[in-house]
Structures are given as structure tokens and as C-alpha cells.
């Protein structure tokens, strides 16, 4: 018996494959068919599984929680070329998915973390009529800078070893991860608490020759050995290329989104982050979030929540607190819709 399979089928969560935008996408879902759809989008290197706590909790509150493996991840199709991972491809997948799962609901609620947050921003930008409200975790909206491409901009600010810059060459990061051992890499990413911009030095970026004692680092209560085993089993099958291709398509996305330069996000938004999140602690991010820039770019930003003693994977570290914030925001929005 495969224990990781049981992990994936935990607590009555249903799984099925859906045809969207020319690919096949795996989704996990739970909740009454008549419940308001809450679409949950994961990031890198992640899976639908990151939302395991929220799926169960939100469904018990009457929502219909739907969490896909995004293009390039898990059981979903993974096109080989990075040019098939632009924001237009990713949003196209989600529009088709929403049409497939929403039934007669005109709009759905949206939650996104990390890359799921970035894709969520694009979905809200391109198709706001499909979104009732957006709860964004970790990554605030970043308006398009018409003067500089993203990778060039990151390199200028953070240097060549900034992780996004290091991910650009096809195949290189994959080889470095394999050399360092995918299990160790995934473990370090999920439980790491390093602050500020992630830097991957060219010499041993993922710790291929670790201190012998590092394997004895105890997993936190919120991330068990069984959780790690599940992630490792999936990424051993798929590799990391699909997820890395999101980064490799960033400059192409920049080219394709020129018509939206200066556009603002108009849907209702609630933003959450951990106070120890590597994005939140990157220079300039706190100032943007709390100094008025974020609210100017997202005029319907209704709340910013900073959760204490939480890192990047705040939805896993503080599942009850995050779920309560999600449900509170969506319940208020739902009541507002009913009043019209």
C-alpha cells in the first residue's frame, strides 16, 4: 500500500481530472455542490496539498473548496517549453476551470499563495467579473514596470544570485536540486525561516554537502514526516521543471501584458502574510504594503493582516487562523452581495 496515496485522499477530499485550455488538470475538492466555490491556488514548489487544512475547514462551513494542481505540477499536465507558462496560459487554465466547476454561479471566491497569488492577481486583472473577492497570501500586487523587464530588474537590485535570476537557465536549477537531493531541498524550503530576498550562491546553492547534523533538524508540528513524504513522492515523479518554468516565462509575460500597464486591481482584496515571510522581509516590500503604494494599486484593498511568528507557508503554519480570516472576509462579501 502506498501511504502517500492515502495522504492525498485524506478526510473525504475528492479528486478528479478536468480538461481545461488544452491540458488536463487535477483538482481536489470538497463541500456541497450548492456551496459558493472557493478556488485555492498554490505556489512553488507546492501542490493542491498545501490547502489540505483549508479544504476541510472551508467545506465544513458550507463552501465548496476547489484546489487544483496548477499547470506543471503534480497530476496535472506539464508542457515542456517555458513559453507555455505565461500569465495568459495560466489564467486561461483558471477561467476554463471556473467555468467547469462553478455551475450557475457567476463569480467565485479566490485564494492564492506565492505563485498562486501572482496568478490570482492576473486573474483579477484580466477577468474581474469572475471573482467575488480575493484573499492573497504572501505576494502583494506588483504593477508592470514599462521601463525594465522583471529579470533584469531583479538582477539590478539583488544581484545575479537572486533565486529568480538563478532559475532562468533551463535545466540548471533542476540539476542542482538533483545534486543536493530533492528531499533535503523541499524540507529546507518548507521549514526554512531565512529572512529577506532568497539568494542561491553558485557554489552549492541547495546544500549538496550539508553538515551531517542537518538531517537531524526536527520537523515542526505543522509539517510532519508524512507531509514531506507526500511532496517528495510527487516531485520525484514530475521533477521541478514545470514550476521553474513559471520563473522562466516572467519576461515573456512582461512583453504580453503591455496593454495593462498602469491598470489597477478592482476586486475586493484581503492580504495576509507571516511576519517572518521572506517576501515580506525583502527590502521595500513592507514600505509598499503599509505606505500607501499597495492601496493605490489595489483601490479595493480592504484589509492587511500580518500574522505573528509565521514564515512563508503561513497557510500551513497557522491553518486555523488563516482559515478564519478567509471565511470572515468571504462571509462579509457574501452578505454584501445578498443585500443588493
BELSULVEN-V477014 format. One line per field, one symbol per residue. phi: phi as a letter, one per 20 degrees, with the letter a starting at -180 (. if undefined). burial: # if it has 16 or more other C-alpha atoms within 10 Angstrom, else .. Layout:
# BELSULVEN-V477014
phi->???
burial->???
This chain:
# BELSULVEN-V477014
phi->.effffffdflmfecbdceclncddecdbapfgefffdeddeddecbgfgegffgfffffenedecceffgncleefcgfeffecffffffggffffgffdemeffcceccbclfffffffffffecffedfacdddndffcffefebfgffffffednfeggfffeffgnffffffffengffffffffdfcfenffddffemfdmfcfggfffegffffecegfffgfgffffffdmdfgffffffefffggffdgfdgnfdedffccdcbefdffffefgnfffffdeoffffecgdfdaccdeflcefeffefcfffffffffffffffffffffe
burial->...#...#....#.#..#.##..########...#########################..#################...#######.#####..###.##....####################.#.############.##....###..##..#.#########....##.###.#.#######.##...#.#.##....####..................######.##..#################.........##################...#..##....##.##.##..#..#..##########..##.###.##..#.......
